[in-house]
Amino acid sequence: MTPSRQVRVRFFGAFRKYFEGKAELDLALPAGLTAGAARSQIGALLSVHNSAFPLPSDRELLAQSALADESRILSDSDTLDRVQELSILPPVCGG
């Protein structure tokens, strides 16, 4: 059995529509998980938390969003062994 630990996941921007109040959830992550694999688990967690999530546009938004830990933006290959909090940062547009 792979050990796991709780990580707080915070949601910003368009993802806030799935929450009332604080836009965050706790996720149990196994040791050695990469940020890319965590993104898939976050999508599954959102589906359980809110049945409206499986919209294709929202899954695409999750795929395009950046994951960040407490200090930096993560690449999909970064492991999350020491991460205590993740943030989902949707792309923004501006001018």
Secondary structure, DSSP 4 states (H G I P E B T S, - for coil): ---EEEEEEEE-GGGGGG-SSS-EEEEEEETT-BHHHHHHHHHHHHHHH-TTTT-HHHHHHHHHSEEE-SSSEEPTT-B-TT-SEEEEE------
